[in-house]
Each structure stands twice: as C-alpha cells, then as structure tokens.
Amino acid sequence: MSISQLFARIAERGTELAGQADALRADIDQLTARLNDIERDLEQVRITRQTATSLADELEQDAPSRPGPELPEHPRHPQLLAVSHEKQRPLRGS
C-alpha cells in the first residue's frame, strides 16, 4: 500500500466516521425531543395527582362539617327494615 493509498483510506474512514457521528447526533436530537415530551407529560401527571390529592384532602376535612339528612326516629322503623329485608325488596306505601 502506498502512502497516497493510505491517506485516501484514512480520509475515507474519516468520512464514514463523520457520517456515523452525524447520524448519532440526529438520533440524540430525536431522543432528546421525545424525552422532553415524556418529561412534560410526566410533570403534568404529577401535578394532576398532587391537585387531586389536595382536593380529596379538602373534601375529607369538609365532610364532618356537613350534616347528613335527618332520619325519622320512629319505634316501628326497625320493624319496617326487618320486613323489607325479609321480603328482599323495598316496601311500597299504600
């Protein structure tokens, strides 16, 4: 192999490596863009989870302060529930 052939081969190899480096840089740019998109989506999920947890905590704190509906106090109420349970269907008033 002559010196000129050696330099030609070195130049050829340099061109091949430069092409591979350019392709890898393009891949890195694409992967970086995809990573940024996923990290943005992940941040939105984190914020949504944090907001939902915060709202749920507020609702739990407010729940005891809200009185429930008042149920009638009648001595026959347990009997009516027992009959309804026995019949396994709701009772109808007449």
Secondary structure, DSSP 8 states (H G I E B T S, - for coil): --HHHHHHHHHHHHHHHHHHHHHHHHHHHHHHHHHHHHHHHHHHHHHHHHHHHHHHHHHHHHGGGS--------TTHHHHHHHHHHHTS-----
